[in-house]
Amino acid sequence: MMEADGDLRALGAAVTLELCGSWDHPPCCPLAPHHTRPDRDGDGNTVALRIIFATEPANEALVRSRIDSALRQETLTGPDGRTSHWKFLGAGPGELDPAEAEHARRLTGS
């Protein structure tokens, strides 16, 4: 959940900070190259955040844990000084939809 005027980019930025340690690093993220896509629901306050990432199988649990940790913080102050807040309702693994398959191949370097 996020207020209707909240900055959707903050969700992906929180994940990037947790996985990469900084916004300022050369691509790609060394632990888990990733892509985030937030989508607001019709009510304007519900946000579904899709995250595609690639990592070694041994690192999957760590990456998922860091993503959850980033989103459970429920706040982020961006480099512009704007603070965004959200309510984390939960997460779980999903399946790639066909539209995401090409993006996933790029993340894995295939």
C-alpha positions, 0 to 999 in steps of 0.5 A: 500500500502506498499513498496515491501521490507516493513515488513508485520509484522508491520501491525499486530504489529500496530494493536496489540499495539493499541488493547493490549497496548504492544507486551509484554503481556500474551495471549490473548489480554483482549479486543479482541483476534485477528489474522492478516494475511497480503497478498501481491498482485501480484504487490508487493506493495498492501497488503490486511490485514485480521484481525480476532478478538473476542470481546463482541458485545458492544465492536465491534465498539471500536475494529474496531475504534482502528484497523482503528486508528492503520492502519491510523498511516501508520508507525511503529517502531518495537522493532528491530528499523526498521521503516515500512511505508504504505498507508492505503486505507480503511477497512471494515467488512468481512465474515469469509472464511471456512479456518478461521472458526477454528481459529475464534473458538480458539479466542472465546474459543469455 
